[in-house]
Every structure is written in C-alpha cells, then in structure tokens.
Amino acid sequence: MRLGVAATLVEGQRVPGDAEVVDGTVARVGLSPAGRGLAVPGFVDLQVNGFAGVDFLAAEPEDYEGAAAALSATGVTTFLPTLISSPLERTERALATLTEARQRVTAPRLPGVHLEGPFLAPEFAGAHDPANVREPDLALADHLLGLAPVALMTVAPEQPGGQALVSHLVQRGVTVSLGHTGADADAAHEALDRGARSVTHVHNAMRRWRSRDPGVAGAALARTDATVMAIVDGVHLAAETSVVAWRCSRPRFALVSDAIAAAGQGPGTYALGDRTVHVDHASARLEDGTLAGSVLTMDAAVRNLVDLGADLPEAVHAATAAPAALLGRTASLRPGAVADVAVLDDALTVRRTLVGGVESFAA
C-alpha cells in the first residue's frame, strides 16, 4: 500500500517521495511519484486521563472504543490511560476495565496504564483529592500491579519509604516518574539514580525551582538521563518556561497532553475522577482555579512547540521517539519499522493515521 505522501520523516530527516507499507511495516520510502502531505511516526501520549467525553476512571470497556477513535484523529498511535489518585475500590474497578478494554481496542495501542498516584505528596496534590493520596506502601503497590499492566507510575520520592518504593517498582519493571512532589534536588537525584527515569509535567505540581533550591525540575533538566514530560498548551507553562525546558533537554523532552474527558468536546463541566472540572476553550480548572488536566491534543502540542521555535523534526521527536523510549519502544519510519504513522498536511493537521499499517483514521 502506498501512502500517497510527498515526503517521510525518517530519523529526523525529511525524505522526499512517497512511502510504501507492506504487511504492517514500512517497506520503502522516497518513491515516485510523490503525493501530498508528510508521513511522521504516530504520536505517543503517556498521560491521558480521558478523551472525547470519556473519563477513564469511570469508563466502561466500550467507552474506550470511542475515546480511541477520537485519539486516532489526533495522530495518536499509542497512549497510556492515566488514573489519578482515587478511592482504592474505584482504582481497582478502573484497572479491571482497562484490562478488558485492551482486548477490544487495537488502535491506538494500549500497552498499559499510567498510575498518577496514589503515592504522592499531599501538599502538591494539584487536582488530586488529598484524601486519596497515600504514603508509599509496597504491598499496595504490588496489589495494583497485579490488576493490570502498569507501564508508568508517578511517585513522590521524598515521602516516607518513597525511595524504597522507587527501587521496588523499578525491580518490578515499572517505569517510574517523579511528580506531585516536594522533593529537593538531592532526593530527586537519589530517585533517578535508583532507576526513576522521568518527571511528570515538569514545573507543575512540584517544588518550585529557585536559584539555590532547584528541586525535581532542576535535577531532571541538569541531568542527561531523565525524560522531561511537559504540557505545552500555553496554560500550564509560560512560553519562556516551555522553551527553556525544551532547550535544556532536547532529545529527552517528551510532550504529553494530560487530556481529560473535555478534550475534543468544548467548554462545560466535566468529571476528572471524583473532581468536578470547569472547562473553557483553553483550560480545565477546579472551582478554586487549580489546573485539572488539559484540553490539549498531541497534534496541537506539536504545532505549539513548532510555534515556540522548534523545527518540525524536533517537535515530532518530542511527540514520538522521546515518549516511546520510556516504554521501551521505538517510533520510527525507517524501512522495516512498524508502520505506526500520522500523515500531516502543510498546517500540521492530521489527515490520516495508521496503526501497524491499518488505517484507524482518515479525514
């Protein structure tokens, strides 16, 4: 099957000409005649609380199908449903639902769940209900890991037993991210040395970076081995903050949406777990003004990063290869690679999405 594109982005290089997909993989690039649009690797979103009216904490298995279809329309080919800190029984039910949903949804890919909690710092709970935040508990962690494949877990390492939890999760094969945390730089470095690999939505819901107290954000940006996840929606971070974070961590900078059920829906009142969220055209907030996820989509995040000065290959890397690496995956359109593809027009709008060479969206 020919994609009918004008060029393909391969390992950061624009290869003029069409691309061919055979048996779910990229067979050839640079073919004549060329068509229209640019083929890029499909986007990988590590933090999706909900989408298109679906809140994953309250979802039924069939709800995932509608959310997945809507995510495909934004170029996403892999995503992690994200569960915020909630009463244990509600988290257990959501994990059971996810396990069933993975049997129903083939596109985008659903490699596992992102547990954003419950082992967080109450004072940095953000939109999480502090009543649902718990101190690190290895037995509870193992219980949750036994209910569904947990691909990523956000933890606060400075909490009592937090560093031991980091080591335990790493040994269990879970990717650990530091977030919703008051950790200072020393605690952050210790957790990263123990095997934590990223920070969750840098600068948001964490100890503020000060000149002599850089906290988790400063530690992660100063290192060369920590992925820096960021919500580039023009709301969670000032433009200058996004630019500095991106420039400091370029190959390690990973775009995430932190989308809630309101994404793709429009203004109104929505649920995020057991929290009520008020949404306008740009932001999602609790009644007290606290940011509560976003209405961002990954294709918009790519456009936003380009608008901030990144060239397109760098922005695409931040939405594909950087987050994929945290999952132990690759995101490439080199010949022989799996054909997870988003086709963009000149305005960087998604026109077509393929997962394993099978079309999941066409405009």
N, C-alpha and C positions, 0 to 999 in steps of 0.2 A: 504494500500500500504506500503510495506517495502522499506526502503531507500537503503538497502544493504551496510551500513556503518560499520566500525569497532568500532566506538565509537561516542558518542554525547556529546557536551559541554553543560552542564546544570548548570546555575547559577555559572559559573566559575569552575565547577568540571567536569572532564572527566569521563563519564560513559561508561565502556566497553560494547560492544554489539551493535546490530542493533537497529534501531528506526522504529516505525510504525506510519503512518499518516492516519487518518480516518476523512472524512468529513471536510477536511481543517484544522484540528487541530492535534497536537501531541498526539497520543493515548498512546503509551508505548515506553520506552527506555530500553536498557540493555538486548535485546533479543538475543537468539541463533537461528541459527548460525550467527556469525558476518561476515561482508563483508570487504570492503576496504574503506579507507577514513574517514574523521572526519566531522560530521554534526555540524555546528555552526549556530547561528542566522544570518539571512540575514543582509547585511550591510546597514546602513542608512547614506546617504550623504546629508548634509544640504546646500551644496554650489556647484552647478553645472551650470556653465554659458553656457555650451554646451558640445556636445559629438559626436564622430563619424561623424564629418563633419557638424554637426548641431549647429548653434548659436541660442540660444533660443530667443534672441531679434529680430531675423529676420525670425524665423521658421514659417512654415505653420503647421496646425494641423497634417497633415500626416507625417511631419518630425519627430514629437515626437515618432512615432512608431519605426522608425529605431534607433533613439537615445536610446529609452527604451530597445530595444532588445540588443543593444551593452552594455548598462549598466548592464543588467541581466547577461551577460557573465563575468562580473567582480564581481559577487556576490551581487550586489545591489538589495535590495527588496523594498526600499523606498528612494525617493530623492526629493529635492526641486530645481526646475529650478530657476536659480538666474539671476536677471536682474540688470545690473549696471546702474548708472546714465546716462540718455539719454534724448533727447528732449521729452517733455510730450506726443506728439502725437505718438511717437514711443513706449513709455512705455504703453500707452493706447492700442495700437494695439497688443502688445505682451501679455498683460493681457487678452485681448479678445480671443486671440489664445489659451492661456493656458486653459481658461475656456472650450473651445471646445475640446481641446486635452484630457482633463480629462474624457470626455465621450468616447473617443476612446481607451485610454491606460489603461489596467487593471493590467499590470505588467511591471516594478515595480510600486509600489503605488505612487500616486501623490497627497499628502494631501494639497498642496498649493504651494505658491511661496515665495522665499526669495527676498525681495526688498533690494538690497545692495545700498541704496541711495533712493532719491537724497539728503537727509538731512545730508550731510557730511561736513567735514572741507576742504575748497579748497586747503589749503596748504598740506593736507595729502590725496589728491585725488588719488594718485597712478596712476593706469592705467585708471581711470575715467577721462573724459574730464572735467576740472574745469568749463568750460562754462555751463555744465549741472548740476552742484551742486547748491542746493538751500538752503536758510535759512529755518529753521523749520516753517511749515505752517500747522496748524491743519485742515483747510478746504481742502487743497490739499491732506493731508494725508487721510482724510475721503473719498475724491473722489477716490483715488487709492484703498482704502479698499473696495469700492463698486463695483469695476470692476472684482475682482477675489478674491478667498480666499488667504489672505496674512498670511502665517504661521510664518514668521520671517522677521524682518526689522532691518537693521543695521543703526545706527544713531550716530552722534557726539554730545554728550550731552552738550558740552561747548558752542555750538553756541547759539546765542540769541533765547530764547524760547525753547532751547533743552531739558531742564529738564521737562518743561511742556509737551513737545511732548512725552517724555518717559512715564509720568503718563497717558497721554491720550491714547497712544497705548496700554498700559497695561490694562486700563479700557475697551478697545475695544477687548481684548482677544488676542492681537498680542504678540508673544514672541519678546522681544527687545534685540538686541545685540549691544555692543559698538564697533565701528570700524571706520577706516578712520578718526581718531580723534586726536586732540592735547590736549585732556583733561588731567589735572593733577590728582593726586590720589584723592584729595578732591572731584573734580567733578565726578570722576568715582564712588567713594563710594556713593555719593548722588544719582546718577542714579541707582546704584544697590539697594540702599535702597528704591528707588521709584518703583522697580519691574523689572528693566532690569535683565537679567538672564545669559548673556554670553558676551564673547568678540570674535570678528570676526578675524580670522587668527592672533593669538597673535604675537606680536612684528613686524608685517608687517603693514605698512601704519598707524602708530600711534606714538605718542610721545615716544621718546626713553627713556628706563629705565636707570636712573642714580642713584647714591648712595643716594642722597638727594632729588631726584625727580623721583619716580618710575613710575609715570603715570598710564595709564589704565592697562597695563600688570602687574605691581607690585601690584596694588589694587586687581585685579582678582586672581592672584596667592596667595596672602596673605589671602584671604577670604576662607570660606568653602562652600559658596552657589553660586559660579559663575562657569558656564561651560567655559572651556578654549578650544576654537577651534583652531586647528593647522594644517598647511600644512606640512606634514613630507615627503618631496620629495628630501631632500638633497640639495635643491636650496634655498628655502625661509628661511630656518633656518639652522644654523650650527648644526652639530651633538650634540655638547655640549648644545646648546640652546634648542634643542628638548628634550634632556634628562632631563635637569633641569625643564623645563615646565611640562613634564610628571611626574617627581618625586614629584613636588610640588602639583600637582592637581590630582593625580592618578585616583580616581573614577569619577572626573569631567573633565577629559581630553578627548576631542572628536576629532577624525580625520575627516578632510574634504579634498576633492580633489581640490576644486576651479578650476575644469577642464574647459577648453574651447573647442571649436569645434575641435581643433587639437588632442585631446586625442584619442588615438587608431588609428591615421591616419599617423603619421610620420612627418618629417621635411617639412617646407614650409611656405607660407604666408597665414594667416587666418584673419578672422574678429572677433573682440570682440566688439559687438555693433557697434559704428562708428569709432573704432580704428583699425588700421592695426597692426597685431602682427606677429613677425618673430619667427619661432619655429625651434629649433634644437632637438636633441634626448632627452634633459633633461629639457629645459626651454623654456618659452614663454616670449618675450620681445617686448616693443615698440622700435621704431627706436632709441630713446635716451638711451636704455638699461634698462628702467624701467620694472620690472617684471609685466606681464599682465596675471594673472591666471597661470594655470599649465597644464601639460600633464599627471598628476598623475591619477591613478585609485585607488579605495578603497582597492582592494586586494593587490596592490603594497604597499599602505600605511601601511597595517597590516604587511606585510613582512618587511618593513623598520623599523617599531617600534620594531619588534622582533630582528632585527639585531642590534638595539641600546641597547638591554638588557632587554626589557620587555618579560615576559613569554607569551605564546600564549593566555591563558585566559585573561590576562590584555590587550593585543593588540586587541583581539576580542571585549572586553568590550568597548574599545575606539572607535570602529567602529560600535557598535550596541547599547548597553544599554545607554551609555552616550549621544549620539546624540538623540536617541529615546526619552529620558526623556524630552528634550527641547520641543518636540512636544506633550508631554502629553501621550506618548505611552510607551509600554514595548517592549523589544526584548529578548525573552527567548524561550528555547525549553523544558521547563518543561511540563510534561503531562497536557493537557488541554489548552496549549497556541496555538495561531495561528501558523500554520506551514509555516512561512517565513524562509527559510532555504538556506544556502550555504554549499555545500559539498566540502571540501578541500582535496587535496592529500598530500603526505608527504612533497612536496616542497611548500605547502600552495598556490597552484594554484587552481582556481575554476574549478571543474569538473561538477557541476550541481547546478542549482538554482530553488527553488520553491517559489511561492508566494501564500499564502493561500492553500498550498498543491498541487497546479497546477504547473507543470514543465514549466518554462519560458526559461531555457537554459540547454543543455546537451552537453558536449564536445564529 
